[in-house]
Amino acid sequence: MRAATHAKWAVGAVSVALAATACGGGVGSGSDDPGVVSASWGDPQNPLEPANTNEVQGGKVLEMIFRGLKRYNSKTGAAQNVIADRIETTDSQHYTVTLKPGWTFSNGEKVTAKSFVDAWNYGALLDNSQRNASFFQYIDGYDRVHPENGTAKAKTMSGLKVVSPTEFTVKLNQKFSSWPDTLGYSAFMPLPRAFYTDHAAWVKKPIGNGPYVVESYTKGSAMKLRKRAKYPGADKARNDGIDLRVYTDNNSAYTDLQAGNLDLVDDIPATQLKNVRQDLGDRYLNLPAGVIQTLTVPIYDKAWNKPGMDKVRRGVSMAIDRASITREIFRDTRTPATDWTSPVLKADGGYKAGLCGTACEFHPKEAKALIKEGGGLPGGKMTIAYNADTGSHKDWIDAICNSINNTLGDDKACVGAPVGTFADFRNRISARKMTGLFRAGWQMDYPLIQNFLQPMYYTDASSNDGKFSNPEFDRLVNEANAATDVPAAIGKFQDAEKILADQMPAVPLWYQNGSGGYSERIGHVSLNPFSVPVYNEIKVN
């Protein structure tokens, strides 16, 4: 999504390990329905439960079939009320949420305060094993429904109370002034009763309250979404539906786009970037996005976490020639990263260039010396794992390894380690089976600095795939979340980034633009600040 990853300033993450568009090939011409848009897609890792989806492909669908209390503006990313009429507080800890009337799920059931409270309690409960459970950690009583050890002591969070069908209250366990801005993230979506009464059927064909409904889904082939006729929101679909087609190679998707067999791709292959403007002209999209690509270190592997390995990790970062790779492979659609966030945040959102310091600069001599000083690469070599179902990842992973190998004077020191599909890749990450660095990244859930740091690096956070843990980092994040003054909060988060620069649990690579292209058959195509197409605004010409 995203993802994905989650502003508590906020927790948990849609995230993103950043999902790559999976791509498959040869799926024929346009939809049988002339008003339906065909778009490239990849199978999501998990069932499309809002609190269980933290990667981009699943996040794309949730954005179409759900609406929450808030939604992030498709141009600015600002959190704006949708189902929420008011979210009020006098102390940044006790909130009263009032809903707008008239909202329903696609099966006709009304969206009520209970729809939210029940969904949040379900998402938080340890027994339900929802990947985004930590998004609810600031709600009072979370520690009882989702304890760090042992079994749940309660089924519901004490901080949630239904007052009436259109009102509920939330008590947080600390002050959190930016909490309302987190509520556009998919983990906070409402759920209908059918989710609980016939869960298996719901998972097979999700029922939401957004502008589209799921007509069908065949894993490995396509998901068909159709315009919801009685959708009560202002952001109605301007097309008849979206056919999301699974590709296992984004070059095949691009070929289908050129041949008129596909309307939309949102991941231009790196190998096509030199030709894309000539191929597509104004139908090529290249826009800044809240996305950062990184290499995650498996801190849970003792070989990468023994004394001195912090120097090795920083040395690896300094051995990467980011400027050459972003210029030669990505044709300047990426910008070398100098911190762990994104310039899309701007200064008032927490971005500050250079926080990584020399550790994110290319200094081969210093890198070689630092790696040696730290004890060398584990076993004298390293791998970088990536999902092989897109051509682009192999290109830049190989380039990174070449840069490291040249730095160390050993052409076998670093090699790429492909994994067949994105789903398999993510499953290995979730099972902590990585023995070397692996491709990761983050697509923001909302434009706040917290969303780039806490989900990925806070102890036991939902997208902390490397299992980094640092008490001082956690303390600074907690203090930042509790701050009622935004500049003070940003300062605390930036202090936390300095710890990342010292420990290097993930190597920042580059800030990523959203890229895409579309056919002459459609118009009004754009990417939001999260690099995702704004599907509901697309028109068929």
Secondary structure as a PSIPRED ss2 file (coil, helix, strand):
# PSIPRED VFORMAT (PSIPRED V4.0)

   1 M C   1.000  0.000  0.000
   2 R C   1.000  0.000  0.000
   3 A C   1.000  0.000  0.000
   4 A E   0.000  0.000  1.000
   5 T C   1.000  0.000  0.000
   6 H C   1.000  0.000  0.000
   7 A C   1.000  0.000  0.000
   8 K C   1.000  0.000  0.000
   9 W C   1.000  0.000  0.000
  10 A C   1.000  0.000  0.000
  11 V C   1.000  0.000  0.000
  12 G C   1.000  0.000  0.000
  13 A C   1.000  0.000  0.000
  14 V E   0.000  0.000  1.000
  15 S E   0.000  0.000  1.000
  16 V C   1.000  0.000  0.000
  17 A C   1.000  0.000  0.000
  18 L C   1.000  0.000  0.000
  19 A C   1.000  0.000  0.000
  20 A C   1.000  0.000  0.000
  21 T C   1.000  0.000  0.000
  22 A C   1.000  0.000  0.000
  23 C E   0.000  0.000  1.000
  24 G C   1.000  0.000  0.000
  25 G C   1.000  0.000  0.000
  26 G C   1.000  0.000  0.000
  27 V C   1.000  0.000  0.000
  28 G C   1.000  0.000  0.000
  29 S C   1.000  0.000  0.000
  30 G C   1.000  0.000  0.000
  31 S C   1.000  0.000  0.000
  32 D C   1.000  0.000  0.000
  33 D C   1.000  0.000  0.000
  34 P C   1.000  0.000  0.000
  35 G C   1.000  0.000  0.000
  36 V E   0.000  0.000  1.000
  37 V E   0.000  0.000  1.000
  38 S E   0.000  0.000  1.000
  39 A E   0.000  0.000  1.000
  40 S E   0.000  0.000  1.000
  41 W E   0.000  0.000  1.000
  42 G C   1.000  0.000  0.000
  43 D C   1.000  0.000  0.000
  44 P C   1.000  0.000  0.000
  45 Q C   1.000  0.000  0.000
  46 N C   1.000  0.000  0.000
  47 P C   1.000  0.000  0.000
  48 L C   1.000  0.000  0.000
  49 E C   1.000  0.000  0.000
  50 P H   0.000  1.000  0.000
  51 A H   0.000  1.000  0.000
  52 N H   0.000  1.000  0.000
  53 T C   1.000  0.000  0.000
  54 N C   1.000  0.000  0.000
  55 E C   1.000  0.000  0.000
  56 V H   0.000  1.000  0.000
  57 Q H   0.000  1.000  0.000
  58 G H   0.000  1.000  0.000
  59 G H   0.000  1.000  0.000
  60 K H   0.000  1.000  0.000
  61 V H   0.000  1.000  0.000
  62 L H   0.000  1.000  0.000
  63 E H   0.000  1.000  0.000
  64 M H   0.000  1.000  0.000
  65 I H   0.000  1.000  0.000
  66 F C   1.000  0.000  0.000
  67 R C   1.000  0.000  0.000
  68 G C   1.000  0.000  0.000
  69 L C   1.000  0.000  0.000
  70 K E   0.000  0.000  1.000
  71 R E   0.000  0.000  1.000
  72 Y E   0.000  0.000  1.000
  73 N C   1.000  0.000  0.000
  74 S C   1.000  0.000  0.000
  75 K C   1.000  0.000  0.000
  76 T C   1.000  0.000  0.000
  77 G C   1.000  0.000  0.000
  78 A C   1.000  0.000  0.000
  79 A E   0.000  0.000  1.000
  80 Q E   0.000  0.000  1.000
  81 N E   0.000  0.000  1.000
  82 V C   1.000  0.000  0.000
  83 I C   1.000  0.000  0.000
  84 A E   0.000  0.000  1.000
  85 D E   0.000  0.000  1.000
  86 R E   0.000  0.000  1.000
  87 I E   0.000  0.000  1.000
  88 E E   0.000  0.000  1.000
  89 T E   0.000  0.000  1.000
  90 T C   1.000  0.000  0.000
  91 D C   1.000  0.000  0.000
  92 S C   1.000  0.000  0.000
  93 Q C   1.000  0.000  0.000
  94 H E   0.000  0.000  1.000
  95 Y E   0.000  0.000  1.000
  96 T E   0.000  0.000  1.000
  97 V E   0.000  0.000  1.000
  98 T E   0.000  0.000  1.000
  99 L E   0.000  0.000  1.000
 100 K C   1.000  0.000  0.000
 101 P C   1.000  0.000  0.000
 102 G C   1.000  0.000  0.000
 103 W C   1.000  0.000  0.000
 104 T E   0.000  0.000  1.000
 105 F C   1.000  0.000  0.000
 106 S C   1.000  0.000  0.000
 107 N C   1.000  0.000  0.000
 108 G C   1.000  0.000  0.000
 109 E C   1.000  0.000  0.000
 110 K E   0.000  0.000  1.000
 111 V C   1.000  0.000  0.000
 112 T C   1.000  0.000  0.000
 113 A H   0.000  1.000  0.000
 114 K H   0.000  1.000  0.000
 115 S H   0.000  1.000  0.000
 116 F H   0.000  1.000  0.000
 117 V H   0.000  1.000  0.000
 118 D H   0.000  1.000  0.000
 119 A H   0.000  1.000  0.000
 120 W H   0.000  1.000  0.000
 121 N H   0.000  1.000  0.000
 122 Y H   0.000  1.000  0.000
 123 G H   0.000  1.000  0.000
 124 A H   0.000  1.000  0.000
 125 L C   1.000  0.000  0.000
 126 L H   0.000  1.000  0.000
 127 D H   0.000  1.000  0.000
 128 N H   0.000  1.000  0.000
 129 S C   1.000  0.000  0.000
 130 Q C   1.000  0.000  0.000
 131 R C   1.000  0.000  0.000
 132 N C   1.000  0.000  0.000
 133 A H   0.000  1.000  0.000
 134 S H   0.000  1.000  0.000
 135 F H   0.000  1.000  0.000
 136 F H   0.000  1.000  0.000
 137 Q C   1.000  0.000  0.000
 138 Y C   1.000  0.000  0.000
 139 I E   0.000  0.000  1.000
 140 D C   1.000  0.000  0.000
 141 G C   1.000  0.000  0.000
 142 Y H   0.000  1.000  0.000
 143 D H   0.000  1.000  0.000
 144 R H   0.000  1.000  0.000
 145 V H   0.000  1.000  0.000
 146 H C   1.000  0.000  0.000
 147 P C   1.000  0.000  0.000
 148 E C   1.000  0.000  0.000
 149 N C   1.000  0.000  0.000
 150 G C   1.000  0.000  0.000
 151 T C   1.000  0.000  0.000
 152 A C   1.000  0.000  0.000
 153 K C   1.000  0.000  0.000
 154 A C   1.000  0.000  0.000
 155 K C   1.000  0.000  0.000
 156 T C   1.000  0.000  0.000
 157 M C   1.000  0.000  0.000
 158 S C   1.000  0.000  0.000
 159 G C   1.000  0.000  0.000
 160 L E   0.000  0.000  1.000
 161 K E   0.000  0.000  1.000
 162 V E   0.000  0.000  1.000
 163 V E   0.000  0.000  1.000
 164 S E   0.000  0.000  1.000
 165 P C   1.000  0.000  0.000
 166 T C   1.000  0.000  0.000
 167 E E   0.000  0.000  1.000
 168 F E   0.000  0.000  1.000
 169 T E   0.000  0.000  1.000
 170 V E   0.000  0.000  1.000
 171 K E   0.000  0.000  1.000
 172 L E   0.000  0.000  1.000
 173 N C   1.000  0.000  0.000
 174 Q C   1.000  0.000  0.000
 175 K C   1.000  0.000  0.000
 176 F C   1.000  0.000  0.000
 177 S C   1.000  0.000  0.000
 178 S C   1.000  0.000  0.000
 179 W H   0.000  1.000  0.000
 180 P H   0.000  1.000  0.000
 181 D H   0.000  1.000  0.000
 182 T H   0.000  1.000  0.000
 183 L C   1.000  0.000  0.000
 184 G C   1.000  0.000  0.000
 185 Y C   1.000  0.000  0.000
 186 S H   0.000  1.000  0.000
 187 A H   0.000  1.000  0.000
 188 F H   0.000  1.000  0.000
 189 M C   1.000  0.000  0.000
 190 P C   1.000  0.000  0.000
 191 L C   1.000  0.000  0.000
 192 P C   1.000  0.000  0.000
 193 R C   1.000  0.000  0.000
 194 A H   0.000  1.000  0.000
 195 F H   0.000  1.000  0.000
 196 Y H   0.000  1.000  0.000
 197 T H   0.000  1.000  0.000
 198 D C   1.000  0.000  0.000
 199 H H   0.000  1.000  0.000
 200 A H   0.000  1.000  0.000
 201 A H   0.000  1.000  0.000
 202 W H   0.000  1.000  0.000
 203 V H   0.000  1.000  0.000
 204 K H   0.000  1.000  0.000
 205 K C   1.000  0.000  0.000
 206 P C   1.000  0.000  0.000
 207 I C   1.000  0.000  0.000
 208 G C   1.000  0.000  0.000
 209 N C   1.000  0.000  0.000
 210 G C   1.000  0.000  0.000
 211 P C   1.000  0.000  0.000
 212 Y E   0.000  0.000  1.000
 213 V E   0.000  0.000  1.000
 214 V E   0.000  0.000  1.000
 215 E E   0.000  0.000  1.000
 216 S E   0.000  0.000  1.000
 217 Y E   0.000  0.000  1.000
 218 T E   0.000  0.000  1.000
 219 K C   1.000  0.000  0.000
 220 G C   1.000  0.000  0.000
 221 S C   1.000  0.000  0.000
 222 A E   0.000  0.000  1.000
 223 M E   0.000  0.000  1.000
 224 K E   0.000  0.000  1.000
 225 L E   0.000  0.000  1.000
 226 R E   0.000  0.000  1.000
 227 K E   0.000  0.000  1.000
 228 R C   1.000  0.000  0.000
 229 A C   1.000  0.000  0.000
 230 K C   1.000  0.000  0.000
 231 Y C   1.000  0.000  0.000
 232 P C   1.000  0.000  0.000
 233 G C   1.000  0.000  0.000
 234 A C   1.000  0.000  0.000
 235 D C   1.000  0.000  0.000
 236 K C   1.000  0.000  0.000
 237 A C   1.000  0.000  0.000
 238 R C   1.000  0.000  0.000
 239 N C   1.000  0.000  0.000
 240 D C   1.000  0.000  0.000
 241 G E   0.000  0.000  1.000
 242 I E   0.000  0.000  1.000
 243 D E   0.000  0.000  1.000
 244 L E   0.000  0.000  1.000
 245 R E   0.000  0.000  1.000
 246 V E   0.000  0.000  1.000
 247 Y E   0.000  0.000  1.000
 248 T C   1.000  0.000  0.000
 249 D C   1.000  0.000  0.000
 250 N H   0.000  1.000  0.000
 251 N H   0.000  1.000  0.000
 252 S H   0.000  1.000  0.000
 253 A H   0.000  1.000  0.000
 254 Y H   0.000  1.000  0.000
 255 T H   0.000  1.000  0.000
 256 D H   0.000  1.000  0.000
 257 L H   0.000  1.000  0.000
 258 Q H   0.000  1.000  0.000
 259 A H   0.000  1.000  0.000
 260 G C   1.000  0.000  0.000
 261 N C   1.000  0.000  0.000
 262 L C   1.000  0.000  0.000
 263 D C   1.000  0.000  0.000
 264 L E   0.000  0.000  1.000
 265 V E   0.000  0.000  1.000
 266 D C   1.000  0.000  0.000
 267 D C   1.000  0.000  0.000
 268 I C   1.000  0.000  0.000
 269 P C   1.000  0.000  0.000
 270 A H   0.000  1.000  0.000
 271 T H   0.000  1.000  0.000
 272 Q H   0.000  1.000  0.000
 273 L C   1.000  0.000  0.000
 274 K C   1.000  0.000  0.000
 275 N C   1.000  0.000  0.000
 276 V H   0.000  1.000  0.000
 277 R H   0.000  1.000  0.000
 278 Q H   0.000  1.000  0.000
 279 D H   0.000  1.000  0.000
 280 L H   0.000  1.000  0.000
 281 G H   0.000  1.000  0.000
 282 D H   0.000  1.000  0.000
 283 R H   0.000  1.000  0.000
 284 Y E   0.000  0.000  1.000
 285 L E   0.000  0.000  1.000
 286 N E   0.000  0.000  1.000
 287 L E   0.000  0.000  1.000
 288 P E   0.000  0.000  1.000
 289 A E   0.000  0.000  1.000
 290 G E   0.000  0.000  1.000
 291 V E   0.000  0.000  1.000
 292 I E   0.000  0.000  1.000
 293 Q E   0.000  0.000  1.000
 294 T E   0.000  0.000  1.000
 295 L E   0.000  0.000  1.000
 296 T E   0.000  0.000  1.000
 297 V C   1.000  0.000  0.000
 298 P C   1.000  0.000  0.000
 299 I C   1.000  0.000  0.000
 300 Y C   1.000  0.000  0.000
 301 D C   1.000  0.000  0.000
 302 K H   0.000  1.000  0.000
 303 A H   0.000  1.000  0.000
 304 W H   0.000  1.000  0.000
 305 N C   1.000  0.000  0.000
 306 K C   1.000  0.000  0.000
 307 P C   1.000  0.000  0.000
 308 G C   1.000  0.000  0.000
 309 M H   0.000  1.000  0.000
 310 D H   0.000  1.000  0.000
 311 K H   0.000  1.000  0.000
 312 V H   0.000  1.000  0.000
 313 R H   0.000  1.000  0.000
 314 R H   0.000  1.000  0.000
 315 G H   0.000  1.000  0.000
 316 V H   0.000  1.000  0.000
 317 S H   0.000  1.000  0.000
 318 M H   0.000  1.000  0.000
 319 A C   1.000  0.000  0.000
 320 I C   1.000  0.000  0.000
 321 D C   1.000  0.000  0.000
 322 R H   0.000  1.000  0.000
 323 A H   0.000  1.000  0.000
 324 S H   0.000  1.000  0.000
 325 I H   0.000  1.000  0.000
 326 T H   0.000  1.000  0.000
 327 R H   0.000  1.000  0.000
 328 E H   0.000  1.000  0.000
 329 I C   1.000  0.000  0.000
 330 F C   1.000  0.000  0.000
 331 R C   1.000  0.000  0.000
 332 D C   1.000  0.000  0.000
 333 T C   1.000  0.000  0.000
 334 R E   0.000  0.000  1.000
 335 T E   0.000  0.000  1.000
 336 P E   0.000  0.000  1.000
 337 A C   1.000  0.000  0.000
 338 T C   1.000  0.000  0.000
 339 D C   1.000  0.000  0.000
 340 W C   1.000  0.000  0.000
 341 T C   1.000  0.000  0.000
 342 S C   1.000  0.000  0.000
 343 P H   0.000  1.000  0.000
 344 V H   0.000  1.000  0.000
 345 L H   0.000  1.000  0.000
 346 K H   0.000  1.000  0.000
 347 A H   0.000  1.000  0.000
 348 D H   0.000  1.000  0.000
 349 G H   0.000  1.000  0.000
 350 G C   1.000  0.000  0.000
 351 Y C   1.000  0.000  0.000
 352 K C   1.000  0.000  0.000
 353 A C   1.000  0.000  0.000
 354 G C   1.000  0.000  0.000
 355 L C   1.000  0.000  0.000
 356 C C   1.000  0.000  0.000
 357 G H   0.000  1.000  0.000
 358 T H   0.000  1.000  0.000
 359 A H   0.000  1.000  0.000
 360 C H   0.000  1.000  0.000
 361 E C   1.000  0.000  0.000
 362 F C   1.000  0.000  0.000
 363 H C   1.000  0.000  0.000
 364 P H   0.000  1.000  0.000
 365 K H   0.000  1.000  0.000
 366 E H   0.000  1.000  0.000
 367 A H   0.000  1.000  0.000
 368 K H   0.000  1.000  0.000
 369 A H   0.000  1.000  0.000
 370 L H   0.000  1.000  0.000
 371 I H   0.000  1.000  0.000
 372 K H   0.000  1.000  0.000
 373 E H   0.000  1.000  0.000
 374 G C   1.000  0.000  0.000
 375 G C   1.000  0.000  0.000
 376 G C   1.000  0.000  0.000
 377 L C   1.000  0.000  0.000
 378 P H   0.000  1.000  0.000
 379 G H   0.000  1.000  0.000
 380 G H   0.000  1.000  0.000
 381 K C   1.000  0.000  0.000
 382 M E   0.000  0.000  1.000
 383 T E   0.000  0.000  1.000
 384 I E   0.000  0.000  1.000
 385 A E   0.000  0.000  1.000
 386 Y E   0.000  0.000  1.000
 387 N E   0.000  0.000  1.000
 388 A C   1.000  0.000  0.000
 389 D C   1.000  0.000  0.000
 390 T C   1.000  0.000  0.000
 391 G H   0.000  1.000  0.000
 392 S H   0.000  1.000  0.000
 393 H H   0.000  1.000  0.000
 394 K H   0.000  1.000  0.000
 395 D H   0.000  1.000  0.000
 396 W H   0.000  1.000  0.000
 397 I H   0.000  1.000  0.000
 398 D H   0.000  1.000  0.000
 399 A H   0.000  1.000  0.000
 400 I H   0.000  1.000  0.000
 401 C H   0.000  1.000  0.000
 402 N H   0.000  1.000  0.000
 403 S H   0.000  1.000  0.000
 404 I H   0.000  1.000  0.000
 405 N H   0.000  1.000  0.000
 406 N H   0.000  1.000  0.000
 407 T H   0.000  1.000  0.000
 408 L H   0.000  1.000  0.000
 409 G C   1.000  0.000  0.000
 410 D C   1.000  0.000  0.000
 411 D C   1.000  0.000  0.000
 412 K C   1.000  0.000  0.000
 413 A C   1.000  0.000  0.000
 414 C E   0.000  0.000  1.000
 415 V E   0.000  0.000  1.000
 416 G E   0.000  0.000  1.000
 417 A E   0.000  0.000  1.000
 418 P E   0.000  0.000  1.000
 419 V E   0.000  0.000  1.000
 420 G C   1.000  0.000  0.000
 421 T C   1.000  0.000  0.000
 422 F H   0.000  1.000  0.000
 423 A H   0.000  1.000  0.000
 424 D H   0.000  1.000  0.000
 425 F H   0.000  1.000  0.000
 426 R H   0.000  1.000  0.000
 427 N H   0.000  1.000  0.000
 428 R H   0.000  1.000  0.000
 429 I H   0.000  1.000  0.000
 430 S H   0.000  1.000  0.000
 431 A C   1.000  0.000  0.000
 432 R C   1.000  0.000  0.000
 433 K C   1.000  0.000  0.000
 434 M C   1.000  0.000  0.000
 435 T C   1.000  0.000  0.000
 436 G C   1.000  0.000  0.000
 437 L E   0.000  0.000  1.000
 438 F E   0.000  0.000  1.000
 439 R E   0.000  0.000  1.000
 440 A E   0.000  0.000  1.000
 441 G E   0.000  0.000  1.000
 442 W E   0.000  0.000  1.000
 443 Q E   0.000  0.000  1.000
 444 M C   1.000  0.000  0.000
 445 D C   1.000  0.000  0.000
 446 Y C   1.000  0.000  0.000
 447 P C   1.000  0.000  0.000
 448 L C   1.000  0.000  0.000
 449 I H   0.000  1.000  0.000
 450 Q H   0.000  1.000  0.000
 451 N H   0.000  1.000  0.000
 452 F H   0.000  1.000  0.000
 453 L H   0.000  1.000  0.000
 454 Q H   0.000  1.000  0.000
 455 P H   0.000  1.000  0.000
 456 M H   0.000  1.000  0.000
 457 Y H   0.000  1.000  0.000
 458 Y C   1.000  0.000  0.000
 459 T C   1.000  0.000  0.000
 460 D C   1.000  0.000  0.000
 461 A C   1.000  0.000  0.000
 462 S C   1.000  0.000  0.000
 463 S C   1.000  0.000  0.000
 464 N C   1.000  0.000  0.000
 465 D C   1.000  0.000  0.000
 466 G C   1.000  0.000  0.000
 467 K C   1.000  0.000  0.000
 468 F C   1.000  0.000  0.000
 469 S C   1.000  0.000  0.000
 470 N C   1.000  0.000  0.000
 471 P H   0.000  1.000  0.000
 472 E H   0.000  1.000  0.000
 473 F H   0.000  1.000  0.000
 474 D H   0.000  1.000  0.000
 475 R H   0.000  1.000  0.000
 476 L H   0.000  1.000  0.000
 477 V H   0.000  1.000  0.000
 478 N H   0.000  1.000  0.000
 479 E H   0.000  1.000  0.000
 480 A H   0.000  1.000  0.000
 481 N H   0.000  1.000  0.000
 482 A H   0.000  1.000  0.000
 483 A C   1.000  0.000  0.000
 484 T C   1.000  0.000  0.000
 485 D C   1.000  0.000  0.000
 486 V H   0.000  1.000  0.000
 487 P H   0.000  1.000  0.000
 488 A H   0.000  1.000  0.000
 489 A H   0.000  1.000  0.000
 490 I H   0.000  1.000  0.000
 491 G H   0.000  1.000  0.000
 492 K H   0.000  1.000  0.000
 493 F H   0.000  1.000  0.000
 494 Q H   0.000  1.000  0.000
 495 D H   0.000  1.000  0.000
 496 A H   0.000  1.000  0.000
 497 E H   0.000  1.000  0.000
 498 K H   0.000  1.000  0.000
 499 I H   0.000  1.000  0.000
 500 L H   0.000  1.000  0.000
 501 A H   0.000  1.000  0.000
 502 D H   0.000  1.000  0.000
 503 Q H   0.000  1.000  0.000
 504 M C   1.000  0.000  0.000
 505 P C   1.000  0.000  0.000
 506 A E   0.000  0.000  1.000
 507 V E   0.000  0.000  1.000
 508 P E   0.000  0.000  1.000
 509 L E   0.000  0.000  1.000
 510 W E   0.000  0.000  1.000
 511 Y E   0.000  0.000  1.000
 512 Q E   0.000  0.000  1.000
 513 N E   0.000  0.000  1.000
 514 G E   0.000  0.000  1.000
 515 S E   0.000  0.000  1.000
 516 G E   0.000  0.000  1.000
 517 G E   0.000  0.000  1.000
 518 Y E   0.000  0.000  1.000
 519 S C   1.000  0.000  0.000
 520 E C   1.000  0.000  0.000
 521 R C   1.000  0.000  0.000
 522 I E   0.000  0.000  1.000
 523 G E   0.000  0.000  1.000
 524 H C   1.000  0.000  0.000
 525 V C   1.000  0.000  0.000
 526 S C   1.000  0.000  0.000
 527 L E   0.000  0.000  1.000
 528 N C   1.000  0.000  0.000
 529 P C   1.000  0.000  0.000
 530 F C   1.000  0.000  0.000
 531 S C   1.000  0.000  0.000
 532 V C   1.000  0.000  0.000
 533 P E   0.000  0.000  1.000
 534 V C   1.000  0.000  0.000
 535 Y H   0.000  1.000  0.000
 536 N H   0.000  1.000  0.000
 537 E H   0.000  1.000  0.000
 538 I C   1.000  0.000  0.000
 539 K E   0.000  0.000  1.000
 540 V E   0.000  0.000  1.000
 541 N C   1.000  0.000  0.000
